[in-house]
Amino acid sequence: MEAGRAAPTAGPGSTGRTVHVVLPGDIDDPATPSGGNTYDRRVCAGLGERGWAVHEHAVPGAWPSPEPADRAALAGVLAAAPDDAVVLLDGLLASAVPDLLAPHTRRLRLVVLVHMPLDDEVEGRALATARAVVTTSEWTRRRLLLRHPLRPDSVRVARPGVTAASPVPAGPTAGNRLLCVAAVTRHKGHDVLVDALTVLPEVPWTLVCAGTLTREPELVRQLRDRLAGAGLADRVRLAGPLTGTALDSAYAAADLLVLPSRAETYGMVVTEALARGLPVLATEVGGLPEALGRGAGGDLPGLLVPPDDPAALAGALSWWWGDDVLRARLRRAALARRDTLTDWTVTAASLAAVLEEVAR
């Protein structure tokens, strides 16, 4: 992506505003899809549709641990922004470099979008340079206010939206087809899931893991060895990253989404599953309960277990497989929750409201 690329704008309701958006360099890399990159791409498009002139600046680097050349690239983007410009920075970059932001605190109207809090003093100093902070969940907002001396009215929430999808067809009554959509990393808890499944070999389950395999290759090797040693390798497909129709097909072929994360600020794949009426088994950590939510009738559309606990995860899976009434109830609740989800236009409107306040 070229630095400074402008997204198309729309006429009706145009604000005449301009925003410079500073993004990770891999935002459009199909080999490394992430919730943060999807969110950034969606809101850039949504702001353009709302009449904003969106100038994107993709900065290379392994953020939040950049090399000197990556820091220099970000410094150059900030220096080139015109005086009084509204600049929206992905927190993956901004939260690591308060020293680069501080010289521009008065000259630019800085807004930081925090996907994943770093929970350190450096992040606190970086956020203090911003006129507003936007988080992707209420859980993240509470955490930032707890960790850093920020004004509560300066920290706002713009939850991820979800794209409307058709309900998945009802699967076999046993509910044996599992799907995990996440990069294969320790953070996402794939090792916990494999440990849970290896004590349940008598159930004819299958598992598709849709997510990049390149971030922690040693973990991938260990998982393959663990499955092979348990005689279960033929039941697990490590599919790599899936997008578009391939990901749609993976959801349609599943009975249950499993997300065993050790930490999560929201969990966009949870709402993607619920948009299809697919029940969820996830860990009760971070913003995952917020993403899971409840249907209009108040029922939970899935099960929550403690993180980093293979026995608890195995127990929940056994309950799911052993109780026909539970599976039917969770599917009804997932379909009800589907009707309460909001799309990306709501997310863009929430973010635009913050930017408009900052631009005044």
VOGU-3710 file (C-alpha; in Angstrom, 3 decimals, decimal comma):
1> meagraapta> 0,000/0,000/0,000  1,361/3,419/-0,852  1,734/5,945/1,939  -0,809/8,693/1,696  -3,302/6,735/-0,405  -6,739/8,317/-0,149  -9,843/6,187/0,197  -12,878/7,121/-1,918  -15,383/9,431/-0,328  -19,160/9,578/-0,560
11> gpgstgrtvh> -21,334/12,571/-1,262  -24,438/12,300/0,947  -23,826/13,424/4,503  -20,276/14,486/3,660  -18,455/16,124/6,556  -15,703/17,670/4,454  -13,238/16,316/7,032  -9,825/14,800/6,425  -8,127/12,153/8,540  -4,651/10,663/8,232
21> vvlpgdiddp> -4,699/7,015/9,340  -1,420/5,384/10,377  -1,557/1,602/9,981  0,640/-1,486/10,349  2,481/-2,306/7,146  0,923/-5,774/6,877  -2,665/-4,550/6,917  -3,458/-6,093/3,524  -1,180/-9,138/3,691  -3,408/-12,195/3,018
31> atpsggntyd> -0,853/-14,445/4,741  -1,307/-12,721/8,108  -4,978/-11,847/8,567  -5,898/-10,490/11,989  -8,864/-8,952/13,718  -6,994/-5,664/14,136  -6,183/-5,418/10,437  -9,740/-6,304/9,462  -11,063/-3,652/11,842  -8,694/-1,001/10,462
41> rrvcaglger> -9,595/-1,796/6,877  -13,337/-1,733/7,633  -13,271/1,603/9,446  -11,123/3,247/6,766  -13,735/2,225/4,218  -16,560/3,258/6,526  -15,115/6,706/7,166  -14,758/7,215/3,422  -18,391/6,246/2,939  -19,337/8,839/5,544
51> gwavhehavp> -17,626/11,596/3,553  -14,211/11,689/5,172  -11,111/12,051/3,006  -9,052/9,156/4,358  -5,284/9,248/3,755  -3,684/5,928/4,702  -0,049/5,608/5,763  1,149/2,017/6,182  4,322/1,789/8,274  6,509/-1,331/8,003
61> gawpspepad> 7,918/-3,139/11,012  7,399/-5,777/13,665  5,363/-3,541/15,929  5,267/-2,967/18,885  9,018/-3,759/18,720  10,149/-1,714/15,711  13,608/-1,482/14,218  15,236/1,978/13,958  14,273/2,204/10,288  10,621/1,514/11,168
71> raalagvlaa> 10,659/4,210/13,849  12,142/6,595/11,314  9,372/5,756/8,843  6,711/6,580/11,427  8,520/9,758/12,425  8,511/10,771/8,771  4,766/10,208/8,439  4,067/12,357/11,495  6,419/15,121/10,362  4,782/15,223/6,929
81> apddavvlld> 1,236/15,562/8,281  -0,022/19,143/7,879  -0,487/21,356/10,908  -3,758/20,805/12,770  -4,430/17,535/10,950  -6,525/14,800/12,548  -4,260/11,737/12,776  -5,678/8,350/13,769  -2,949/5,899/14,794  -3,299/2,163/15,281
91> gllasavpdl> -2,275/1,516/18,877  0,043/-1,306/17,822  2,339/1,432/16,541  1,450/4,429/18,696  1,566/2,750/22,102  5,246/1,824/21,658  6,663/5,241/20,703  5,570/8,090/23,005  8,829/9,890/22,215  7,802/10,145/18,548
101> laphtrrlrl> 4,297/11,365/19,376  5,164/13,929/22,058  6,676/16,569/19,702  3,410/16,618/17,734  0,952/16,793/20,639  0,103/20,457/20,042  0,654/20,563/16,279  -1,508/17,550/15,376  -4,857/16,264/16,621  -3,798/12,757/17,619
111> vvlvhmpldd> -6,265/9,917/18,210  -5,059/6,418/19,176  -7,073/3,305/18,340  -6,237/0,584/20,888  -6,921/-3,007/19,863  -4,727/-4,734/22,457  -3,483/-2,872/25,557  0,216/-3,233/26,312  -0,302/-2,557/30,029  2,974/-0,722/30,551
121> evegralata> 4,209/2,755/31,426  5,322/3,379/27,854  1,764/2,890/26,639  0,509/5,304/29,300  2,877/8,026/28,089  1,856/7,412/24,488  -1,869/7,627/25,204  -1,326/10,835/27,188  -0,271/12,544/23,936  -3,640/11,847/22,302
131> ravvttsewt> -6,704/14,073/22,380  -8,852/10,943/22,359  -8,419/7,195/22,682  -10,757/4,714/20,992  -11,009/1,100/22,136  -12,689/-1,858/20,472  -14,454/-3,082/23,611  -15,784/-1,805/26,912  -13,425/-4,248/28,628  -10,415/-2,553/27,014
141> rrrlllrhpl> -11,707/0,881/27,964  -12,035/-0,146/31,617  -8,561/-1,660/31,575  -6,939/1,464/30,140  -8,658/3,691/32,698  -7,515/1,361/35,465  -3,899/1,279/34,276  -3,345/4,862/33,120  -4,365/8,337/34,393  -6,601/9,124/31,422
151> rpdsvrvarp> -9,724/11,283/31,473  -12,731/8,944/31,280  -14,474/11,181/28,744  -11,461/10,960/26,430  -11,616/7,165/26,127  -14,422/5,942/23,890  -15,610/2,587/22,517  -16,244/1,624/18,890  -17,002/-2,086/18,926  -16,301/-4,165/15,826
161> gvtaaspvpa> -19,201/-4,683/13,482  -20,097/-7,864/11,699  -21,040/-8,626/8,122  -24,481/-10,144/7,686  -24,409/-13,832/6,778  -26,907/-16,609/6,227  -27,434/-19,034/9,118  -25,340/-22,168/8,847  -27,367/-25,299/8,117  -28,121/-27,448/11,132
171> gptagnrllc> -25,435/-30,119/11,299  -25,425/-33,691/12,561  -27,123/-34,082/15,913  -23,812/-35,088/17,534  -22,250/-31,680/16,877  -18,803/-33,164/16,259  -17,466/-30,663/13,708  -15,275/-28,113/15,495  -13,807/-24,922/14,045  -11,116/-22,644/15,501
181> vaavtrhkgh> -10,443/-19,384/13,635  -7,246/-17,831/14,983  -3,547/-17,551/14,243  -1,858/-20,656/15,636  -0,025/-19,087/18,576  0,277/-19,750/22,283  -1,748/-16,587/22,894  -4,726/-18,176/21,114  -4,531/-21,375/23,185  -4,295/-24,037/20,482
191> dvlvdaltvl> -2,116/-26,116/22,798  -4,884/-26,044/25,414  -7,419/-27,200/22,826  -5,206/-30,060/21,642  -4,596/-31,154/25,245  -8,366/-31,174/25,836  -9,086/-33,163/22,677  -6,465/-35,827/23,372  -8,450/-36,991/26,411  -11,604/-37,335/24,300
201> pevpwtlvca> -10,546/-39,774/21,565  -13,686/-41,884/21,888  -15,816/-39,064/20,455  -15,612/-38,920/16,618  -14,829/-35,202/16,527  -13,019/-33,350/13,754  -11,289/-29,969/14,017  -10,407/-27,347/11,410  -7,928/-24,683/12,525  -8,124/-21,652/10,213
211> gtltrepelv> -5,238/-19,288/10,908  -1,675/-18,504/9,957  0,914/-21,164/10,815  4,008/-18,976/10,431  4,080/-16,826/13,564  5,186/-19,568/15,967  6,422/-22,476/13,838  7,848/-24,325/16,838  4,404/-24,412/18,456  2,923/-25,754/15,215
221> rqlrdrlaga> 5,537/-28,519/15,185  4,773/-29,393/18,808  1,036/-29,552/18,098  1,574/-31,856/15,122  3,796/-34,122/17,230  1,253/-34,181/20,070  -1,580/-35,111/17,735  0,484/-37,741/15,959  1,538/-39,281/19,263  -2,112/-39,510/20,322
231> gladrvrlag> -3,145/-41,006/16,992  -5,358/-38,008/16,205  -3,480/-36,267/13,393  -6,018/-37,356/10,790  -8,821/-35,597/12,673  -7,236/-32,127/12,713  -6,750/-29,952/9,662  -4,307/-27,077/10,128  -5,674/-25,174/7,163  -3,632/-21,981/7,372
241> pltgtaldsa> -5,349/-18,607/6,899  -8,776/-18,752/5,251  -10,593/-15,737/3,858  -13,605/-14,998/1,683  -15,566/-17,964/0,400  -13,083/-20,445/1,901  -13,747/-19,069/5,379  -17,497/-18,942/4,712  -17,356/-22,619/3,773  -15,458/-23,465/6,968
251> yaaadllvlp> -18,151/-21,794/9,077  -20,915/-23,515/7,102  -19,312/-26,921/7,715  -18,959/-26,414/11,494  -21,209/-27,208/14,445  -19,285/-25,246/17,090  -16,696/-22,461/17,104  -14,007/-23,026/19,734  -11,793/-20,118/20,825  -9,492/-21,154/23,731
261> sraetygmvv> -7,575/-17,844/23,970  -5,467/-16,967/26,980  -6,226/-13,274/26,393  -8,568/-11,428/24,065  -9,778/-7,838/23,911  -12,963/-8,683/22,026  -12,872/-11,668/19,657  -14,317/-10,732/16,274  -14,508/-14,378/15,187  -17,076/-14,897/17,942
271> tealarglpv> -19,496/-12,426/16,384  -18,654/-13,776/12,913  -19,803/-17,201/14,128  -22,898/-15,783/15,825  -23,807/-13,892/12,652  -24,242/-17,371/11,156  -26,155/-18,757/14,131  -23,165/-20,896/15,132  -22,762/-21,525/18,894  -19,430/-20,714/20,564
281> latevgglpe> -17,226/-22,319/23,196  -14,724/-19,731/24,428  -12,673/-18,749/27,432  -14,062/-16,318/29,975  -11,281/-13,804/29,521  -10,975/-10,163/28,492  -13,642/-8,996/26,075  -14,819/-12,457/24,992  -17,918/-12,470/27,246  -18,767/-9,033/25,792
291> algrgaggdl> -18,498/-10,352/22,237  -20,517/-13,464/23,073  -23,265/-11,370/24,626  -26,825/-12,644/24,935  -29,748/-12,979/22,601  -32,922/-10,908/22,870  -34,336/-13,510/25,258  -31,339/-13,266/27,562  -29,839/-16,694/26,801  -26,092/-17,162/26,426
301> pgllvppddp> -25,316/-18,353/22,859  -22,433/-20,534/23,951  -20,296/-21,787/26,806  -17,498/-20,010/28,692  -14,652/-21,777/30,494  -11,574/-20,557/32,407  -8,496/-19,870/30,257  -5,456/-22,163/30,197  -7,499/-25,058/31,608  -7,587/-28,160/29,360
311> aalagalsww> -9,736/-30,099/31,853  -12,409/-27,393/31,885  -12,370/-27,214/28,099  -12,641/-30,997/27,804  -15,520/-30,975/30,281  -17,408/-28,351/28,279  -16,896/-30,315/25,065  -18,141/-33,485/26,748  -21,233/-31,624/27,951  -21,819/-30,246/24,435
321> wgddvlrarl> -21,553/-33,679/22,858  -23,516/-35,503/25,542  -26,580/-33,266/25,798  -28,913/-32,953/22,806  -31,075/-30,422/24,641  -28,064/-28,195/25,372  -26,973/-28,166/21,732  -30,460/-27,249/20,555  -30,761/-24,501/23,184  -27,386/-22,970/22,303
331> rraalarrdt> -28,198/-22,979/18,608  -31,496/-21,185/19,276  -29,653/-18,668/21,455  -27,017/-18,147/18,739  -29,744/-17,438/16,180  -31,346/-14,968/18,619  -28,000/-13,259/19,259  -27,550/-12,994/15,484  -30,479/-10,589/15,384  -28,854/-8,226/17,926
341> ltdwtvtaas> -25,504/-7,778/16,168  -24,629/-4,451/14,528  -22,806/-3,971/11,249  -19,678/-1,974/10,409  -21,631/1,199/9,639  -22,299/1,518/13,372  -18,587/1,098/14,129  -17,634/3,741/11,572  -20,275/6,119/12,938  -18,922/5,720/16,490
351> laavleevar> -15,373/6,408/15,367  -16,431/9,300/13,137  -18,177/10,944/16,099  -14,904/10,923/18,040  -12,915/12,287/15,107  -15,465/15,052/14,544  -15,152/16,145/18,179  -11,366/16,164/17,920  -11,486/18,133/14,665  -13,520/21,001/16,131
//
